[in-house]
Amino acid sequence: MSDRFDQGMKVRRSVLGDAHVDRAEANKTDFDLAFQTLITEGAWGTVWASDGISRRERSMITLALLAATGNFEEIPMHIRATARTGASKRDVLEAFQHVAIYAGVPRANHALKLAKATYAEMEAASDD
């Protein structure tokens, strides 16, 4: 694998956690190997590895873009990642308020619903 792939895996593990990445890696097949390499190198090894903005800011931007484009299935994963990126609940709320104004209230509303449920799961898990 490439240096960018190795850097991407390091960043991916740092942001998403070993358990998440280990599950994803265990589910990887020959069919999606090229795609997994693409996102590891491109998203994690290039975009998330950049020091141009902080991980907190990157997390907020990512959540806003996911909500604005209706890619809701990724939101819980990125809400869980806020525990590692430093984005607070207020940061997430601010990002989703921008989504409401610039991309639509229904998308922001659905993203908030997912965030609330994910935060509740995270808090319940920390109580165990």
NUDOTOR-517382 format. One record per residue (C-alpha): residue number from 1; x negated, y negated, z. Coordinates in steps of 0.25 Angstrom, whole numbers. Example, Ala and Ser with C-alpha at 12.3 -4.5 7.8 and 13.67 -1.06 7.14 Angstrom:
2
<1 <-49 18 31>>,
<2 <-55 4 29>>,
END
This chain:
128
<1 <0 0 0>>,
<2 <-4 -15 -2>>,
<3 <-9 -25 9>>,
<4 <4 -32 7>>,
<5 <12 -19 10>>,
<6 <4 -17 22>>,
<7 <6 -32 27>>,
<8 <21 -30 24>>,
<9 <22 -18 32>>,
<10 <15 -25 44>>,
<11 <24 -37 43>>,
<12 <37 -29 41>>,
<13 <34 -21 53>>,
<14 <31 -33 61>>,
<15 <44 -40 57>>,
<16 <53 -28 56>>,
<17 <47 -18 66>>,
<18 <40 -5 65>>,
<19 <53 3 67>>,
<20 <60 -4 56>>,
<21 <49 -2 46>>,
<22 <46 12 50>>,
<23 <61 15 47>>,
<24 <60 8 33>>,
<25 <47 15 30>>,
<26 <53 29 34>>,
<27 <65 26 24>>,
<28 <56 22 13>>,
<29 <56 31 0>>,
<30 <50 32 -13>>,
<31 <62 25 -19>>,
<32 <60 12 -11>>,
<33 <45 13 -8>>,
<34 <42 2 -19>>,
<35 <53 -7 -13>>,
<36 <48 -5 1>>,
<37 <34 -9 -4>>,
<38 <40 -21 -10>>,
<39 <47 -26 2>>,
<40 <35 -23 11>>,
<41 <25 -30 2>>,
<42 <34 -42 -2>>,
<43 <43 -45 10>>,
<44 <34 -40 21>>,
<45 <20 -41 15>>,
<46 <22 -55 8>>,
<47 <34 -63 13>>,
<48 <35 -58 28>>,
<49 <19 -58 29>>,
<50 <18 -72 24>>,
<51 <13 -82 35>>,
<52 <20 -93 28>>,
<53 <32 -94 38>>,
<54 <34 -87 51>>,
<55 <41 -73 53>>,
<56 <52 -80 61>>,
<57 <54 -89 49>>,
<58 <53 -78 39>>,
<59 <63 -70 47>>,
<60 <73 -82 47>>,
<61 <72 -84 32>>,
<62 <73 -69 29>>,
<63 <86 -68 38>>,
<64 <92 -80 31>>,
<65 <89 -75 17>>,
<66 <95 -61 20>>,
<67 <107 -68 25>>,
<68 <108 -78 14>>,
<69 <107 -67 3>>,
<70 <116 -57 10>>,
<71 <105 -47 13>>,
<72 <112 -44 26>>,
<73 <106 -29 28>>,
<74 <92 -35 31>>,
<75 <97 -45 41>>,
<76 <97 -35 53>>,
<77 <83 -31 50>>,
<78 <78 -45 50>>,
<79 <86 -49 62>>,
<80 <78 -38 69>>,
<81 <65 -43 64>>,
<82 <67 -57 70>>,
<83 <63 -50 83>>,
<84 <49 -49 77>>,
<85 <49 -62 68>>,
<86 <53 -72 79>>,
<87 <66 -77 72>>,
<88 <76 -80 84>>,
<89 <91 -78 83>>,
<90 <92 -93 82>>,
<91 <82 -92 70>>,
<92 <91 -82 63>>,
<93 <104 -90 66>>,
<94 <97 -102 60>>,
<95 <94 -94 48>>,
<96 <108 -89 46>>,
<97 <114 -103 48>>,
<98 <105 -107 36>>,
<99 <111 -95 28>>,
<100 <125 -99 32>>,
<101 <123 -113 26>>,
<102 <115 -110 14>>,
<103 <119 -96 10>>,
<104 <133 -94 17>>,
<105 <140 -92 30>>,
<106 <145 -78 27>>,
<107 <130 -73 25>>,
<108 <125 -80 37>>,
<109 <137 -75 45>>,
<110 <134 -60 41>>,
<111 <119 -62 44>>,
<112 <122 -68 58>>,
<113 <131 -56 61>>,
<114 <120 -46 57>>,
<115 <110 -54 65>>,
<116 <119 -54 78>>,
<117 <121 -39 77>>,
<118 <106 -36 75>>,
<119 <102 -45 86>>,
<120 <112 -38 95>>,
<121 <106 -24 91>>,
<122 <92 -30 94>>,
<123 <97 -35 108>>,
<124 <104 -22 111>>,
<125 <91 -14 107>>,
<126 <82 -23 116>>,
<127 <91 -20 127>>,
<128 <89 -5 126>>,
END
